[in-house]
Amino acid sequence: MASPLENPALRYGIGLSSAAVIAIVAFLYLHGTVQLVAYGMAAFEAVAVPQILKLSATQ
């Protein structure tokens, strides 16, 4: 049976949606250096989560 995580659109959708939530919260509620750190976390989330989910789908 195929895993839903084998679909690249789903993997990237999960990563981008969670990154968007982090970026929106950072924009609306954070200021200064903390806001920049949150933007960095969002960027990392958008890149790393699809790769981690790809690994978990193949195992």
C-alpha atoms as one frame of an Amber mdcrd trajectory, in Angstrom:
protein
   0.000   0.000   0.000   1.390   3.391  -0.995   1.989   6.019   1.635   0.341
   9.425   1.179   3.752  10.948   1.918   5.072   9.599  -1.377   3.188  12.422
  -3.123   5.564  15.412  -3.453   2.694  17.917  -3.527   1.540  16.769  -0.107
   5.053  16.883   1.358   5.725  20.390   0.072   2.224  21.518   1.021   2.774
  20.493   4.626   6.142  22.266   4.779   4.949  25.447   3.098   1.733  25.712
   5.108   3.527  25.405   8.434   6.171  27.879   7.238   3.417  30.304   6.266
   1.872  30.073   9.742   5.226  30.816  11.363   5.830  33.774   9.014   2.358
  35.231   9.636   2.744  34.976  13.407   6.184  36.579  13.146   4.869  39.418
  11.017   1.866  40.159  13.221   3.192  39.617  16.740   6.993  39.707  16.846
   9.500  42.534  16.472  13.212  42.962  15.984  15.654  40.108  16.203  13.033
  37.612  17.350  11.034  38.320  14.203  14.093  37.657  12.031  14.778  34.397
  13.851  11.178  33.322  13.251  11.539  34.115   9.538  14.660  31.942   9.490
  12.729  29.148  11.173  10.014  29.471   8.545  12.552  29.227   5.744  14.154
  26.184   7.345  10.719  24.624   7.805   9.859  25.108   4.134  13.080  23.398
   3.038  13.662  20.698   5.657  10.184  19.288   6.295   9.624  17.957   2.755
  13.009  16.228   2.869  12.298  14.651   6.251   8.861  13.499   5.108  10.415
  12.025   1.953  12.786   9.981   4.091   9.961   8.772   6.312   7.875   7.756
   3.295  10.608   5.535   1.913  11.212   3.634   5.147
